[in-house]
Amino acid sequence: MNSMERADDDQLLDAYSRAVIQAVETVGPAVVNVQRKQGGGSGVIFTPDGLVLTNQHVVEGAARVEVILPEGRSMRADVIGQDKGTDLAVLRVDSGRGTLPWARFGDSRRVRAGQVAIAIGNPFGFQHTVTSGVISALGRSLRSRSGRLIDDVIQTDVALNPGNSGGPLVTTSGDVIGINTAMIQLAQGICFAIGINTARFVASRLIRDGRIRRAYIGLAGQNVDMPRAIARANQLAVSSAVRVSSVEPDSPAARGGLEEGDIIYAFDGTAVTGVDELHRILDEERINIAAEVAIVRRGDRRTVSVVPAESQRD
């Protein structure tokens, strides 16, 4: 390698280092250590009056937690909302007088595979640790502990460890593009962050309601392949659906006439290809709104009307 090539490499390294340093200096002051008796994690302040975004599993079961700023100042924080279905929670720090450092949200739709990404958090209690890597893939789905799928998850090779949960994934320009949430045990360089567009929406609902409102119809189901003979006989262009395993008594499904053994293939005109798709359909907008549910019962196609209620579950 000649001196000119070496100089070019040094300049590239310096540019990368400067970009990472700038991002850390921009976002770092807003990254907090979230502590409770059962363990800890990370979080990021996203408003000057002290709202903090973190993972739900970091604060599960707690009404108040301790938040430690990078400077070492410790404050109490109230858990104002949490959602197990997306593993997100919002805290409010009592900042007293003055404002707190806060981070700027980016747009996770503009993220590209191969883009440099930086994580700031508190792995294993080592406060304010910085790791960097690249965006490995976009549009992943990750199953939360509630059983629901979290969509539009960012996969990254940025090193994450226990304690990074709830901390921000950041671009070199200092925009938060994700909330770090999970790693695959024993895997090398496979970690996940909830896209900030999802987190922004969830946070707004948690601030408003303290939880995410979802529709509920009251049945247990399983994914099934639609039998070809039944599909042909009923002129259905579907290959998979949901078979009703059981119906809760006095539930919207029961009142609408759904029965064990029914095969649901559409809900209010939207194809139901599996249980996860049915979960996606049953959002806040469906509460108390009658919907036509298309089913196959004992080989014949029919529809029933169901009015989803508001779920009181996670």
DOMI-722931 format. One record per atom (N, C-alpha, C): x, y, z. Coordinates in steps of 0.02 Angstrom, whole numbers, plus 50000, padded with zeros to 5 digits. Example, Ala and Ser with C-alpha at 12.3 -4.5 7.8 and 13.67 -1.06 7.14 Angstrom:
<pts>
506604971650390 506154977550390 506604983550390 506424988850354 506844994750357 506455000250394 
</pts>
This chain:
<pts>
500434994050000 500005000050000 500445006250000 500345010749951 500755016749948 500495022049997 500875027450003 500705032650052 500045036050037 499885036749971 499265040049953 498665035749973 498705029049960 498165024549979 498085024450054 498645024550091 498625024450164 498285030850189 498445036450158 498145042850178 497395042750166 497185039850107 496465039350093 496115035150145 496425029350164 496125025050215 496065028750281 496585032450299 496565036150362 496005041350361 495915044650303 495385049550298 494695046350305 494605040350274 493965036850280 493835034950352 494355032250386 494275030250455 494105036350498 494445041850485 494305047850524 493595050250511 493355049850449 492685052050433 492165047650470 492285041050469 491835036450505 491845037950579 492445038750607 492505040150678 492155046750696 492245051850655 491935058250669 491175057650667 490915053650620 490195052950614 489905049450676 490245044250699 490005040650758 490045045250819 490615048650827 490705053150884 490165058550885 490015061350826 489515066650823 488825063950843 488655057950819 488005054950837 487955053750912 488505051250941 488505049751013 488445056251053 488805061351031 488765067751067 488085070951060 487735069651004 487075072450994 486535068951035 486545062251033 486015058351065 486195056051135 486845054951147 487065052151211 486785055451273 486765062051277 486505065251339 485775063451354 485405061051304 484705059351314 484595051951330 485125047951331 485065040751344 485135039551419 484655036051448 484645035051520 484695027751538 484885026551599 484895019851629 484255019051670 483855014251652 483225012951688 483335007351738 483235008751802 483385003951854 482765002351896 482694995851913 482194993551961 482464987551996 482124985152048 482374979652088 482494973352047 482064972251997 482114966051957 482634966551902 482974972151895 483474972751843 483454979551811 483754980351754 483784986851723 483834986351648 483844992151618 483904992751546 484074999851527 483885001651467 484035008251442 483405011751419 483455018151406 482905021951380 483175028251348 482725031751312 482935037951280 482405043351292 482635049051316 482185054851326 482015057751258 481365058751244 481175061251178 480775067751180 480685070651240 480385077251245 480765081251298 480795087751292 481185091651341 480885091651411 480225089651417 479925089351483 479975082451515 480365077851485 480535071751520 480155065551504 479875064851443 479575058551423 480125053951397 480105047651420 480625042751404 480305036751370 480615034451316 480405028451280 480865022851298 480585016951314 480985011151331 480605004851312 480864998951329 480514992751318 480034991251375 479484988051358 478994986151409 479294981051457 479694976451432 479954971251477 480454974051527 480714980051514 481174983251561 480804985751623 480174987851615 479794990851671 479184986651691 479124980651664 478514976651675 478364975951750 477734977451767 477504976751836 477674982551882 478024987551857 478234993151899 477804999251885 477635003051937 477285009351930 477785015151927 478345014351963 478875019351962 479545015951957 480015019251926 480695016551918 481185022251930 481815020351934 482345025351941 482695026251874 482805032551856 483135034251793 483775037951809 484325035651780 484975038751792 485235041851727 485375048351729 485635051851671 486385050451664 486655051451604 487375050251593 487815054151641 487595059951662 487985064051708 487995061251779 487565056051791 487545052951857 486955054951899 486565059951877 485985062151915 485445056751912 485145055151970 484625050151976 483955053451990 483435051151955 482765053951963 482255048351962 481685049651993 481145044851991 480725046051928 480445040751901 480035041251841 479405037151849 478845039751828 478215036151828 478125032451762 477875026351765 477705022651704 477005024951684 476945028751630 476295031351611 475935027051560 476285022351530 475955017851482 476435012551459 476155006551447 476575001151421 476154996451379 476484993151331 476134988651285 476564982451273 476334976851300 476714970651292 476724968351219 476194970151181 476144967951112 476684970751067 476964976551084 477514979451045 478144980251087 478124978151150 478684978651196 478934985851202 478464990451210 478644997551217 478305000451279 478625005251310 478345008651368 478585015951367 478175020251398 478345027351404 478365029051478 478895032551499 478975034851567 478955042451568 478795045251625 478835052551634 479295054051692 479835057551678 480315059451729 480115066151758 480135066651825 480005073051857 480645077051855 480695081351803 481315084951792 481385091251834 480855092951871 480875099151911 480895105151865 481305109851882 481355115851839 481855114651783 481735117851728 482185117351671 482005111451626 482375110651573 482245105351524 482795100151528 482645094351500 483125088851497 483375088151425 483975085351416 484205083851348 483735078751316 483585079651252 483115074951220 483355073551149 483155067751125 483385065351060 482845066551007 483075067150946 482635068350889 482465061750854 481815060550841 481615054550804 481725055650730 481965050350696 482035050450624 481435047250590 481545044350532 481015041150493 481275034250473 480995028950504 481265022250491 481095019850421 480635023250386 480495021350317 481065023250270 481495027850291 482035030150249 482695026350263 482675021750309 483275017850325 483425012950269 484055011750256 484255007150203 484735001850230 484684995850203 485154990550221 485864992650203 486324991450248 487014993550238 487185000150270 486675003850291 486785010250324 487105009350392 487555013850410 487875013550475 487365014950530 487395011050583 486945011950640 487345011550705 487115015150755 487465015750819 486975014450875 487185010450924 486765009150983 487105012151044 486695015251087 486945018051150 486515015151205 486825012251256 486445009251310 486875007351369 486605002851409 486935000951472 486994993351479 487344990051433 487384982751436 487734980351500 487414975551533 487684972751595 487844978051647 487494983751644 487594988951693 488174993651677 488534992351622 489074996951602 488765002951568 488725008451605 488335014151582 488625017451521 488165019451478 488315023551419 488825020251374 488695014051356 489135010351310 488915011551238 489395012451194 489255013751123 489505007851082 489075005351037 489275000350988 489015002550920 489345000250867 489135002350800 489174996550752 488824997150696 488814992050645 488414994650586 488034990150555 487624992150497 486924989350505 486464992150466 485794989350459 485854983050416 485654977350442 485724971050406 485124969650361 484524971250384 483924969950345 483344974050374 482844974950333 482254978850352 481624974650345 481084976850377 480444973450368 480394966750401 480814965350451 480754959050487 480144959150533 479924953250554 479404952650604 479694948950664 479504951250723 479774948450785 479184947150831 479154941050860 478594939450904 478724942050974 478254946050998 478314948651066 478134943251116 478254944651180 478104939751232 477354938851241 476944943451214 476214942551218 475964937751164 476404936051116 476204931651062 476064935350997 475984941951001 475854945850941 476504946950902 476434947750836 477004949450795 477104957050795 477734959150804 477924966050795 478174966650723 477854970850683 478044971450612 478564976950602 478854976950542 479334982150521 479904982950571 480184977350592 480744977350638 481394977950599 481874981750626 482524982650595 483014977450621 483344973950577 483874969250596 484544972750588 484974971950637 485634975150636 486164970550664 486794971950645 487344968050675 487684972050730 487384977650751 487654981550807 487624977250869 488174976750905 488214972350964 487744974851019 487274970451038 486814971951093 486874966451145 486774968351207 486804963751264 486254965651313 486114961051361 485624962851412 485804969551445 485314973951448 485434980751472 485394985851417 485514983651354 485404988151297 484664989051282 484254984551306 483534984751291 483234991551308 482874994451261 482555000851271 482965006751249 483605005651233 484035011051211 483935012451137 484195018151113 484085020051044 484575017050995 484325015750935 484735014250876 484745020750835 485345023050817 485435029950794 485805030050728 485645034850685 486025036050623 486625040450639 487065041050590 487655045250600 487475052650605 486875054450582 486655061350589 486315062750656 486265057550698 485985058550764 485235057650769 484925054550718 484205053150720 484085046250749 483615045750794 483425039250822 482975035750772 483185029850749 482795026050699 482505019650727 482675017950789 482395011850819 482515011550893 482135007150926 482225005750997 482464998651003 483084997751026 483384991151030 482984986651077 482844980551054 482384976451093 482584969251102 482974966351057 483094959151064 483714957051027 483984951451049 484534948151015 484384940751014 484684937150968 484594929850966 485164926751004 484994923051057 485514919951097 485934915251055 486594915351067 487084911051035 487214912950962 486834917950935 486964920150866 487474925750867 487824926550813 488314931850806 488044937250761 487954943250788 487774948950747 487064949050721 486594946050758 485884946350738 485504949450796 485344955850789 484984959550841 484424963550808 483944965750849 483344968850821 483164975250858 482854979750820 482604986050849 481914987350820 481474989750861 480804991750838 480864998250800 480634998450739 480675004450698 480365010450733 480675016250727 480455022050764 479775024550742 479575023150680 478905025150659 478375021350699 478485014850709 478045010950752 478065013550823 478675014850848 478755017150917 478415023950928 478465028350878 478155034950883 477395034350890 477095030050848 476375029150851 476165026150918 476515020950939 476345017751003 476425022551061 476965026451060 477085031351114 476515036351118 476265038751061 475725043651062 475095040751094 474955034351081 474365031151110 474475029751185 475085027951204 475225026751274 475165033151315 475385038651286 475325045151319 474585046951327 474185045551276 473475047351276 473065042751321 473165036151315 472725031351348 473065027051401 473735027051403 474085022751450 474175015651425 473875014151368 473925007451338 473725007951265 473815002551229 473585002251160 472904999051158 472425002551130 471744999951124 471714995351063 471474989251074 471404984451020 470704981351022 470484979150964 469834975750960 469914968350980 469354965451001 469364958551026 468714955251005 468754948950981 468134945450964 468034939151006 468554936651039 468454931251087 468454924251058 468974922651021 469034915750997 469774913750997 469884907350999 470544904550988 470554901250920 471094902350883 471124899550816 471804896750800 471844893150744 472474890450721 472524891150646 473134891950622 473234892550550 473104885850515 472754886150460 472604880050422 472674881550347 472824876450310 472784876850237 472054875750217 471814879950172 471134879050148 471114872950102 470704867950119 470664862050076 470494863950004 470864861149956 470764863049887 470054861549863 469794855949885 469114854049863 468604859149886 468674861549948 468214866549974 468304873149938 468934875049926 469074881349890 468774881149820 468844875549785 468574875049717 467804875149719 467514871449766 466784871049769 466464877749784 466824881949822 466544888449841 466854894249803 467254892549752 467574897549709 467974902649751 468394900049794 468794904249838 469524904049815 469814909949805 470524910349784 470954911449846 470894906949894 471284907449956 471614900649970 472214900949998 472574894750012 472664893450087 472584898650127 472654897850199 472144902150235 471984900350297 471464903750335 471554902150409 471054903750449 471074902450521 470484897950540 470644892250571 470114887750596 469964889550668 469334890550684 469124892250752 469184886050796 469624886550847 469724880950893 469214881150950 469054887150974 468564887851027 468294895051026 467704895751055 467384902351058 467204903751131 467414909551156 467264911351225 466514912751232 466204910351286 465494911651298 465364919151304 464804921451276 464584928451281 465104933351254 465504931051207 466004935451174 465694938151109 466014943251079 465764945651014 465714940050962 466194935450963 466174929850915 465574925450928 465434923950992 464854919751009 464204923350991 464164929751007 463544933450992 463444934050916 463994934050878 463934934550806 463794927850772 463834922450811 463664915950783 464244911850758 464864913850772 465434909750754 465454903450797 465664897950767 465664891550801 466344888150794 466484883650841 467084879550836 467074875650770 467624875650735 467674872150671 467584876750611 467304882750621 467244887450565 467944889250539 467984890350475 468604892550444 468514899750420 468874904450452 468824911550435 469324913050380 469074915750324 469544917450270 469524924950252 469064928750280 469054936050268 468694939450325 468914945650339 468604949650392 468474956550363 467834958050354 467624964550326 467974965950260 468034960850219 468324961550153 469074960750149 469404960150206 470134959250208 470304951850217 470734949250175 470914942150178 471224940550246 471024934950275 471314932450337 471714926150320 472374926950315 472804921350294 473084917450353 472984920250414 473244916850474 473054920850535 473234918150593 473074921350656 473404928150662 474034928750639 474374935150643 474024940450602 473774938650544 473404943450503 472764945550537 472414940950571 471814942750608 471974947550664 472534946450699 472754951150751 472874958150722 473194958550664 473334965050633 472684968650616 472194964950592 471554967950572 471184970750632 471234967450689 470844969350748 471194975050785 471214980850754 471524986750784 470994991150817 471204996850840 470765001450877 470165003650835 470265004350769 469725006750726 469145001850720 469254995550739 468734990450732 468264990050793 468444993450847 468064992850909 467354995450898 466864991250915 466144992850913 465884994250842 466254992050791 466034992750722 465874985850694 465254984950672 465044978450645 465454976750582 465654970450577 466044968150520 465764961450495 465774960650430 465574954350400 466174949550399 466074943850431 466604938850435 466424933150387 466864931950338 466744926750288 467044920250313 466634915050314 466844908550340 466634902850295 466944897250305 466714890950278 466504886550336 465884884250335 465624879950388 465344873550357 465634868150379 465434861550353 465424861450276 465944864550247 466034864350175 465684869750136 465264873750168 464884878850133 465104885850153 465114890350105 465304897350118 464714901250145 464854905450196 464334909850223 464664915750259 464264920550280 464524926250318 464124927050382 464464929650433 464134931450496 464354938550514 463954941950554 464114948850574 464374948750646 464954951650656 465264951850722 465424959150739 465284961150802 465444967850825 466004967250876 466624968650857 467194967950904 467114972750963 467314970351022 467334974451082 468044976751094 468144980951144 468814983151161 469154977951206 469744975951188 470114971051227 470344974151292 470284970251345 470544972451410 471194968751427 471474965351376 472084961451386 472674965251359 473284962551371 473894965651344 473894965151269 
</pts>
